[in-house]
Amino acid sequence: AGGEYELGFSLVTAPTGPMALCWSHDPGTSKLDSAAYPVAVDTSFVLNGPLDLGSAPVQCTVGTTCQVHLSGTGFAATNQLLIATAYTCSFSVVALSLPGLSTVQAPQAGGSFNTYAFGTPTVA
């Protein structure tokens, strides 16, 4: 769209709430049957990281501060977001250069470390 940058699509879809990490010496053909995994390794297992953003991509508008807010668990000051040239993330993505925006951004200090301020895009 004119004057807007589309930064990408949803992230990983992960379950919310309590999870358990279970072990089996040999689940046989019942690999997806929880009854085949009788030993609870951790009954308060947490998958840290961002949750799915839904169907709407993150967008930033020219002339307006570009902030990205993530929902999820276990964010830290060491986390970073990268604006890349592909719709998927892997070892082969290339950082995208956009006037007025930081390509790599750490979360804003304090709070939940889930807000990233990339700057203000200056051209479309």
C-alpha positions as CSV (number, residue, x, y, z in Angstrom):
1,A,0.0,0.0,0.0
2,G,1.2,3.6,-0.6
3,G,3.1,4.9,2.3
4,E,3.1,1.7,4.3
5,Y,5.7,-1.1,4.8
6,E,4.4,-4.6,5.3
7,L,6.9,-6.2,7.7
8,G,5.8,-9.8,7.6
9,F,3.3,-12.3,8.6
10,S,2.5,-14.3,11.7
11,L,5.0,-16.1,13.9
12,V,4.8,-19.4,15.5
13,T,1.5,-20.7,16.8
14,A,2.1,-22.1,20.3
15,P,-0.3,-23.4,22.9
16,T,-0.9,-21.2,25.9
17,G,-1.3,-22.3,29.5
18,P,0.2,-25.2,31.4
19,M,2.0,-27.9,29.4
20,A,3.9,-31.0,30.5
21,L,7.0,-32.6,29.2
22,C,6.6,-36.3,29.2
23,W,9.0,-39.2,28.5
24,S,8.7,-42.8,27.2
25,H,11.2,-45.5,27.0
26,D,9.5,-46.8,23.8
27,P,6.2,-45.4,22.6
28,G,6.1,-47.9,19.7
29,T,3.4,-47.0,17.2
30,S,1.6,-44.8,19.7
31,K,4.0,-41.8,19.2
32,L,1.2,-39.2,19.5
33,D,-0.7,-41.0,22.3
34,S,0.0,-39.3,25.7
35,A,-0.7,-42.6,27.5
36,A,2.5,-44.0,25.9
37,Y,4.5,-41.3,27.8
38,P,4.0,-42.2,31.5
39,V,6.8,-40.3,33.1
40,A,6.3,-36.6,33.7
41,V,9.7,-34.8,33.3
42,D,8.3,-31.3,33.9
43,T,4.7,-30.5,34.6
44,S,5.2,-26.8,34.3
45,F,6.8,-26.7,30.9
46,V,6.9,-23.3,29.2
47,L,7.6,-22.5,25.6
48,N,9.2,-19.1,25.6
49,G,8.9,-16.8,22.7
50,P,6.3,-14.9,20.6
51,L,2.9,-16.2,19.9
52,D,1.1,-16.1,16.5
53,L,0.1,-12.5,15.5
54,G,-2.9,-13.7,13.7
55,S,-3.7,-13.1,10.0
56,A,-2.9,-9.4,10.0
57,P,0.7,-8.6,9.1
58,V,2.7,-6.0,11.0
59,Q,2.6,-2.7,9.2
60,C,4.4,0.6,9.6
61,T,3.4,3.9,7.9
62,V,5.7,6.5,6.4
63,G,6.2,9.5,8.8
64,T,4.9,7.6,11.8
65,T,7.0,5.8,14.5
66,C,7.2,2.1,13.7
67,Q,6.6,0.1,16.8
68,V,6.0,-3.7,17.0
69,H,4.3,-5.2,20.0
70,L,4.6,-8.9,20.6
71,S,2.5,-11.2,22.7
72,G,4.2,-14.3,24.3
73,T,6.2,-15.6,27.2
74,G,9.7,-15.2,28.5
75,F,10.9,-12.2,26.6
76,A,14.3,-10.8,27.7
77,A,16.5,-7.7,27.0
78,T,18.8,-9.8,24.8
79,N,16.0,-10.6,22.3
80,Q,16.0,-8.8,18.9
81,L,13.9,-8.5,15.8
82,L,15.2,-8.4,12.3
83,I,13.4,-6.9,9.2
84,A,14.4,-9.3,6.5
85,T,13.8,-9.5,2.7
86,A,11.8,-12.8,2.9
87,Y,8.5,-14.0,4.2
88,T,10.3,-16.7,6.1
89,C,13.2,-16.6,8.6
90,S,16.2,-18.8,8.3
91,F,20.0,-18.6,8.1
92,S,19.8,-17.3,4.5
93,V,17.7,-14.2,5.0
94,V,19.1,-10.8,4.2
95,A,18.5,-7.7,6.3
96,L,16.2,-5.2,4.5
97,S,17.4,-1.6,4.3
98,L,14.5,0.9,4.6
99,P,15.2,4.6,5.0
100,G,14.5,5.8,8.6
101,L,14.2,2.3,10.0
102,S,16.6,0.3,12.0
103,T,17.1,-3.2,10.4
104,V,17.8,-4.9,13.7
105,Q,16.2,-3.8,16.9
106,A,16.4,-4.8,20.6
107,P,13.3,-4.4,22.8
108,Q,12.6,-1.2,24.7
109,A,14.1,-1.3,28.2
110,G,12.0,-2.2,31.1
111,G,8.6,-3.8,31.3
112,S,8.0,-7.0,29.5
113,F,10.6,-6.5,26.7
114,N,7.9,-7.0,24.1
115,T,7.9,-3.6,22.4
116,Y,10.4,-2.8,19.6
117,A,10.8,0.8,18.2
118,F,12.3,0.6,14.7
119,G,12.3,4.4,14.0
120,T,10.2,6.4,11.5
121,P,10.2,5.4,7.8
122,T,10.8,8.4,5.6
123,V,9.9,7.2,2.1
124,A,7.6,4.6,0.6
